[in-house]
Amino acid sequence: MEKPVFDFAMNSTRRHFLSRLSLGLGSAALGSLLVPDIFGKGGDEGGSGLIPGQPHFAPKAKRVIYLFQNGAPSQFELFDHKPLLNKMFGQDLPESVRGGQRLTGMTANQKNFPLAGSIFNFARYGASGAEISELLPYTSRIVDDICIIKSMHTDAINHDPALTFFQTGAQVGNRPSMGSWLSYGLGSENQNLPGFCVLLSRGLGNGQGVYSKLWTNGFLDSVHQGVQFSSGENPVLYLGDPEGMDRAERRRMLDKLAALNQGTYDEFGDPEIMAKIQQYEMAYRMQTAVPEVADMSKEPESVVKMYGPDCLVPGTYAANCLLARKLSEQGVRFVQLYHQGWDGHAALPKEIRGQCLDVDQASAALVTDLKQRGLLDETLVIWGGEFGRTNYCQGAFTQDNYGRDHHPRAFTIWMAGGGVKPGLVYGETDDFGYNIVSNPVHVHDLHATILNQLGLDHEKLTFKHQGRRYRLTDVSGKLVKGIIA
Amino acid sequence: MRRFFADWKGVLYNTAFFLNGLLVFFLVFEDRLVTPGWMYLVGRFHPLVLHFPLVVLLLFAGWVIVVEKPGSNRWHAGLADTLLLTGTLTAAVAALSGFVLSQEDGYEADAIFFHKWLGIGVSLGSLAWYAIPVRRTPWNFSAKAVAVVFILVTMAAGHLGGNLTHGNDFLIPAAGEKARVALEDAQVYRDLVQPVLQQKCYPCHNADKAKGGLQMHTRELLAKGGENGIPWDTTQADLGLLLRRVHLPANDKKHMPPRGKAQLTEDEVVLLTAWIKSGSGFDGKVSELPRESPLYSYAQAVLRTGSAEDMYAFKAADASRVAALNTNYRIVKPLAPESPALVVNFYNRAAFKNSDISDLLPVGDQVISMDLSKMPVGDEDLKTIARFSRLRKLLLNFTDIKGNTLSELKKLPFLKELALSGTAVTATHLKTLEEIPSLRDVYLWSTPLSADEFAHLKKSKKIRYESGFRSDTVVIALNAPTVENQEQILTGGTRIRLSHRIPGAEIRYNLDGTVPDSAVSAVYSGPIAISQNTKLVARAFRAGWLGSAPVERFFIKANYRADSVHLISPPDAKFKGKGGKTLSDGIRSITLPNSGDWLGYRDTDFQSDLFFRKPVKVSSVTLSMLQNLNRFIFPPARLEVWGGANPDSLALLKVIRPAMPKKMVPGNEDFLLEAGFEPRLLGCIRVIAKPVGKLPAWHPKKGEKGWVFVDEVIIN
């Protein structure tokens, strides 16, 4: 009776073993067809299932308008009301609050850190009862349309790294800007305008520079680079045909040029050549699309009153807000505004008053304008600076005059539309406004959330460069679910 | 002994072996697997195939249990062998197809977990049973024990599979149908926390089975905790026992839920954390939560009524057809990959033809949103638009719609948002909108509707009418006029030019430094000439607006501008301005030392020659200078003006020793320093300004050298 067992054992020869093994290998081989990256191949730029130009899932927002307040507006004068600072006006910041956290070189050697409460009054507005300063009368009327995040924090403490960090997700330069990532991830909506436009303006306050590295495409294809509109009468320079050349002539010239470029591309295969051909073609279509968008003369008086009369003066923040709305309405994926002059190290009350006059009405008008066109639900508007300002005074200190240094540990921004909960105040700082006590939102988290609203998974939007897959959120970023409607 | 491929059994056995190998491979690389479309077809066969192994294997296991000895009347070794082999093969096919099916979306990971592993267990187990010797002695007790276990595992796998298809309560119906709770009525504990505990914790912590002495199925017992103490403690950083155990590494012995049991999802951990943080109350209502609370977000996600309208359960249009409809001015895109819903945007009014809409009708059943804003779309086009029966959102802002045919839109059962801002629609036409069943939002900014008509519309309970910004009641101030001149020093016949951007704005100005009003001050009608140093103040006025803030500008009259300038002494490297031409460009720099437009001197005197091609009659030379006492920028200690026909024949014309400040004055200030003399004809003027050698005694840095800052030399 033991014989069959013995037989079996005896008859399992090496040949059988090998043929069994080959079956095993065969199944592995067939299986490997379905695991494309198993043998190290498939490391194409998209990675993890990304089809460039298509969202990962149904988006809530289609477009972004980022109203960047460059120089870092003080949260204490605008949104984060801290009566304790007024009560302790002039007293030293308790060491227990700061806890030895780093300061900038500008105040690190200061002997004391006198607390400075806002000299501006606050009141509660809207159904949400959000507190807004008297400096922002127009913003206070739209509180029920916006989501105020009081618990932003960032890694950088100086302007350039902080700004670069906000725009590219890294403090060092040359990573792709947020707008470039979106252009790469979602493609352009309107084929006749760039997918990523940049508009600059400056107020009279202490300013900080903005550089083209902030809207760079980094290692992405150069069609994703931000296009800076100039503040003059012609927002895009050299777009018009030179004298004596008509559109048909231009067309013939471009066709010839494209044929030449195509020939070079066939020979060398450099994708930058294809990008160049596309850019020439887009520029040709922009010749009609841009003047149509930039023409403010047809705007009705109600629009001028809504954005403020400055909106007809090219190069002002109000004009840029109006232009941003028109570009966004025409399908520009990402419009990036920068308004300079918020760096209130000294004479902050005077400077911030001027800055608020520049931006308050137009920012609020932009939200209202999108809303009344039925576009607010598909457009995400973001307002904020690169970090916040200290609760203590920098430099000369009097009852009605003070300055504030950089403060990256807690500051305020607001968002509107694009599937973000309206009428919400999210996050909280301590009574000194120094540290965050609830719902902190890191810059990476904000990036992840912005991408999510546009239908992109921030962990899947990658680009392989120099052997590494890069993301806007690097290796961090968590969705801020609390603000998503 | 049969050869492996020599008979049909060998073929079956080898196939089964191969399929199991494939299965194991898939399991190892599951998270990297990319299933191609056709594979899903294999998956769909799972419900068909799975019944074969179920029956056949149970038959075989039954035989093993009842069989006695070889040769007994229950001895059918050959048949049994065939049974097990067919069972093994079909089990492998079932497991593999089941695995593929599980890759499709729509199955809860928790629900599928045990079914999957049991199914795979059955497949591998039966293969092993066929391959290893124990099956050769089925009359042994060990073989019978294996058979019993096998029957239990197979039945369990089958039962769980049944649950997946038919629902948990298919076999043993729940006591009562649990109604879905509306968000407004939901309670935090009862409807959010308890269901999670019930699913993930109750199985081991209930009245019958209280692991660690902890029972969680009633509120009191849960709050009391088990033998290790109470489950939460908000005074601790990790919020107490329960969350500590949850956060332990998955392979830690004390990790909860234990290894192999269904784990808490990330959202569920967030939920429990937030609930415990909030004081672990049992009676709180969801509607009372702050909206930014994670509990509220969780409730929204879990309790949100699955609105059918956002599920696009219709067939997708042919992708190549969609692609063909895209032009530079019409973008047709799916809402998301795999989504059948299409979104359409139109651009460029000039390129638009009415047929651009009807061209889309072949994909008309898929279009859910259309943006025709600013296109020349008229009332008759609404008839075409009304044929896109699945439209949810329709934007017609600033089109040529008058509203006569709005009733056509009643054919759109899903239409939710309609934007008509900037069109000529009237209140009469809008009445018909109430009959569109799903319509919620209508945008009517910038239409001819009166405030009364809006007030009437806003009474609607069904539709929210957005009136937008109404400018007729808003009165705000105009912006100040623009002074076009960049230069503040007006030479020769240069005039002051003013402008304003808003059409119809009126500019009024005074030249005596007083603020103009809208009644008597001069109205600007063309460039203004000045004959002396002048402070201009201008404002803008317009009907319906408040007058603007004044704009002020100080203009300095200069008779001559030097034809060329030669800087004899170089300025300090940090304050080089734009070199010599800084002095004669007519532009006064802003009052900031580092504006880049100032020439600064400290270690050497400021010395410069100004040349005229033709000699001019000069009676005064004025320096435009900067003072910032904090930064040691002082008036010069001594100013000398020399003049002559050329640099070799200069005579000293004037020396000035300006008064020095007597105390600290903070901030930047610009000032003019004038040296007048008898008029004479000059071809060359040399200006020398000496910085203060020693700062005065009241200055914090007394005794140090001072600076002089110059940006313009004005010649009259």
Interface residues (C-beta under 8 A of the other chain):
Chain A: M1 P4 V5 D7 F8 A9 N11 H16 S19 R20 L23 G24 G26 S27 A28 L30 G31 S32 L34 V35 P36 D37 I38 G49 I51 Q54 P55 H56 F57 A58 P59 E189 N190 Q191 N192 R285 T288 A289 E292 P300 E301 S302 V304 K305 M306 G308 P309 D310 L312 V313 E329 Q330 G331 A365 T368 D369 K371 Q372 R373 G374 L375 D377 K421 L424 V425 Y426 G427 N439 G455 K481 G482 I483 I484
Chain B: M1 F4 N14 F17 F18 L19 N20 G21 L22 F25 F26 F29 R32 L33 V34 T35 P36 M39 P70 P133 R136 T137 R291 E292 S293 P294 Y296 S297 N328 Y329 I331 P334 L335 A336 P337 S339 N345 Y347 N348 R349 A350 S373 K393 L395 N397 E417 L418 A419 S421 D441 Y443 W445 S446 E466 S467 G468 F469 R470 S471 V474 I476 A477 L478 N479 T482 R501 I502 G544 W545 S548
